[in-house]
Amino acid sequence: MSSETWMWIGFNVVVFILLFLDLKVFHRKTHIIGVKESLLWSAFWIGLSLLFNLGIYFWRGSETALHFLTAYLVEKSLSVDNLFVFLLIFTYFAVPAVYQHKVLFWGILGAIVMRLAFILAGVAIVERFHWALYILGAFLVVAAIRLALRKDEKIDPGRNPVLRLFRRFFRVTEDYEGDRFVVRRAGLLMATPLLVVVLVVETTDIVFAVDSVPAVLGITLDRFIAYSSNVCAILGLRALYFALAGVMGMFRYLTYGLATVLFFIGVKMLIIDVYEMPVGIALGVVGAVLLISIVASLLNPCEEESEEAVCQLPAGESESGHSGYEEE
């Protein structure tokens, strides 16, 4: 086998070993993830990603390492924006905080598989049809505008089409059954609300991939760099969620920062045949935009009552106190 094949095998083996250790060793006993623990795990995953980036620097050179770092920064930032949706899902279904880590684990595992498929397909299409870059660039520009204007958009997890289809064919228990996904009642195999939540998270991951994969392809068409940067950003998503769940509402301008980044990458793809932007400039622009949006958010926190409600809503709780699942 070639060195590239061994590279892919080695990377994925390490990833799945880390995921196994995370679920079966470090979090074998179900418990609520505190802020301190989540911050430590966030630092671990970020440090591991930067260490991997350093390995790429010595192995593939500075330009490839910059491509990885830029893609990682973009994907990590998009992941933070996705955490708002996870918070909404957990709140809607009143998922107990003690089970949220398990849901995110399976959501991330599914996201890794989907990102791999999307990236391999995307690179293959662009390599075969160069003009596809213009379509992806235009898509990112439109996605950026929609993201910037989505302030009043209401997201209802209960209207997820896959979930509505699932409800028609499977019985679901009224309450959570510990951390189990299925139980047997009166001889019948029934799904629990926790399985329903995983299903919603998995299908939401597909929507996330539609935005994030074109963004990373606008930075690099190197399959391994695009894939590994996505995976490294996703791996720390669970820890980041628990670290930021209580303060995510503070980042009120992050959405606009992300919209600006997507718009920038989209334009970069549209003008690639006229001007191929150095990766150092792209990294500087992405980093500066995200930093400005975060600093602006911290200097001007939530003021309106509606925004304060979002800021203060604890993960896993809802006003009604039930699972948020109602059969139609």
N, C-alpha and C positions, 0 to 999 in steps of 0.2 A: 504493500500500500504506500501511496505517496505521503510526504510529510503533511500536506494539507488535509488528507483524510485522517491521519492520526491527530491533527490539531482539532478537527471537528469532534472526533470520538472522545479525545481527552477532555475537552471543554464540557461536553454534555455529561460525561461520566462524573466529573467534579460537581457540576450543577445538581445532578440528581442525588449524589452523596450528601451534599449540603442540605438539600430539601428533606431527605430521609432523616438526617440527624436533627434537623430543626423540628420535624413533626414527632419522631419516635423517641428522641433522646432529650433535647432541650425543652420541648413543650409536651412531653409524654403525659404529664398530669395537667388536665384542663384547669386553667386558672385565668383570672382577669389580668390582662397585661397593663401594668402601671406605667406612668410617664417615664420614670427613671429607667426601668427595664427597656422600654421601647427606644429611648434615646441611646442607650448603650448598644442595642442591636442595630439601630440606624447607623451609628458610628462604625460598627463592625462591617456592615454591608457596603457602606460608602468607602471605607478604608480598603476593603478587599477589591472593590472595583478600581480604585486608584492604583493599587498594587498591580492589578492585572494590566492596567493602562501602561504602567512603567515597564512591565514585561514586553508589551507590544512595542514600546519605544526601542528597547534593546534588540528585539527580534526583527521588527519590520521597518524601523526608522522613525524619525520625528514626524514626518508628514502623516503617516498612517496613524500614529499615536494621537495626533491632533484631530484627525477625522473621528477616531473613537471618542475622544474627550468631548468634541462638539456634539456628536450624536447622543452620547450618554447624557450630557447636560440638557439637551432638548427633550429626550425621552423622560428623564427624571422630572423635568418641569411639567410635562404633560401628565405624568403620573400623579403629581400633586393636585392638578386640576381634577383628575379622575377621582381623587379621594372625596371630593364633595359629593359625587354621585354615590359612592359607596356609603357615605354617611347617610344620605337620603334613603337608600335601600334598607340599611339596618334600622333606621328610624321608622320607616313605613311598616316593616314587618316586625318591629319591636324585638329584634334579635338580642337575646341576653349577651352582655359584654363578654361573658366567659366563653361563648361559642364563636365569637367573631373571628378569632385567629384561625380556627379550622376552616371556616367558610373562605377566608382570604387565601389560605393555603391552596385549596382546590381551585379557586379562581385563578390564582397565579400559575398553577400547573397547566391549566387549560390555555391561559394566555400565552405561555411559552410555545406550546404546540401551534397555536394559531399564528403567532408572529413568524415562526419558522416558515410555515406554509405561505403566508402573505409575502414575506421578503423574497423567498426563492422564486415565487411566481412573478413578483414585481421586477426583480433583476432580470429574469429571463425575458420578460416582455420588452423591457427597455433595451436590452442588448440586441434583440431581434428587430425592434421597431424604435428607432431613435426618437421619432416624433412623439412617442408616448410620454417623453419627459415634459413636453409642452402641455399635454393633457393633465399630468400630475401637478405641474406647476400651477395651471389655471384652477385645478381643484383646490389646491392649498390656499390660493388667493380668495376663492369663494368661501372656503371653510373658515378662513381668518375673519372675513367680514361677518359671517353668521355668528361666529364665536363672540365677536365684539358687540353684536346687537342682540344677544340672547338674554339680556338682563331680565326681561319679564316672562321668559319661557318657563312654563310649568312642566316638570318631569314627573310622570306618574308611573312608578314601577309596576303597579297593578295592571297597566294596559300593555305590558310587554306581550307581543303576539305569540311568542313561544310559550310563555307562561299560560296564556289564555288557552292555547291548544293543549297544554299539559293538563290543565284543570278538567278538560272534557273527557280525558281518557284514564285518569288515575285518581284514586281516592287519597285524600290527604287528612291526616289527623288534625283535630282542632287546636291542640297545644303542642309545644315542643316536647320531645321525648329525649331529654338529655342532649347528647351530641350525636345521636343516631340519625341517619338519613332515612331509613325504612324500619318499620316495625310490623309485627303480625298481630292482627286483632280478629278474633273469632274465625281463625283460619284464613283470613284475607291479608295479603301483603299490602301495606299502606305506606305511602310516602309521608314524611313529616314536613312541617313548614321549613325546617333547616335545608332540606333538599330543594325545596322551592326557591329559597334564597340563593343557593348555589347556582341553580339554573338561571336565575335572573342575572347574577354576577357574570356567569360565563357568556351569556348572550350580549350583555353590555360590553364585555371585553372585545367582542367582534366590532362593535361600533367604535371603540377606542382605537383598535388596530387600523381602521379605515383612515383615521386622521394621522396616526403616528407613523405608520409605515411609509406613506409618501413623504413625510417630513424627513425621515432618516435617509430615504433614497435621494433626497435633494442634497444630502451632505456627502454620501458615499455610495458607490455601487458595488463595493467589496462585500460579498455575501457574508463572510465571517465577521467583519467589523460591524456591519449593519445588525446582524443577528446577536452577536455578543454584547453590543452596547444596549440593545433592547432588553436582553435577559438580565444584564447587570442592573439596569434601572428598575426592572420589575421585581427582582429578588428582594430588594429592600423596601418594597411597597407596603408590606404588612406592618413592619416595625414603624415605618414613617406614618402610617395611618394612626396607630395608637399614640404616637408622639404628638401628632397635630390635630387629632379629632376634636379636642376641646378648644382649639384656637384657629381652626381653618377659616372661620368667618372673618378673622382679622385681615386676611390677604385679599382685600376687596379689589385691588387693582391687578392682581396676578392674571386674571382672565384677559385683561387688555394687553398685558405683557406677552402672554402666550399668543394672542391674536396677532400681535406685531411680529413675533418670531415666525409664525406660520406664513404671514404675508411676505416677510423678508425672504424666507426659503423658497416660497413660490415664485417670487420675482427672480431670484437667483437661478432657478431652473429655466424660467422663460427666456433669460438672456444668456444662457450658457454658451451658445454658439457665437455670440458677439463678445462676451467678456466672461472668462472663467475665473471666478473670484478665488483668490488664495484662501486656503482653509484658515489661516491665522486671522484674517480679517473677519471671516464668518464667525469664528469662535468669539472674537472680541465683541462683535455686534450682538450676538445672542447673549453673551454674559452680561453686557452692559444693560440691555433691555430688561432682562430678568431682575438684575440687581436694582435698577431704578423702580420697577414695579413693586418689588418687595419693600424697599425703603419707603416709598410713597405710601404703601399700605400701612406700615408701622407708624408713620408720622401722622397719618390721617385715618384712624380706626373707625369702626362702625359708629354711626350716629343715629341713623333712623331706627325707629322702633322695630320695623320689620327685619332690618339687618341684624339688630341686637338679638332678636329671637333666634335667628339662624346661628349667630355666634355662640349663644349660650345653650343651645339644645344639645343635651348629652347623647352620645352614641348609644343606640340600643334601647332608647326609651321613646314612647310616644304618649300623646295626651290620653289616648284611649286605653293604653296599657295592655292591648291584646296583640296577637301576632301579625295583624294587618292582613290576614288571609281570610277571604270570604268566598265561599263557593257560589258560582252563579247558577 
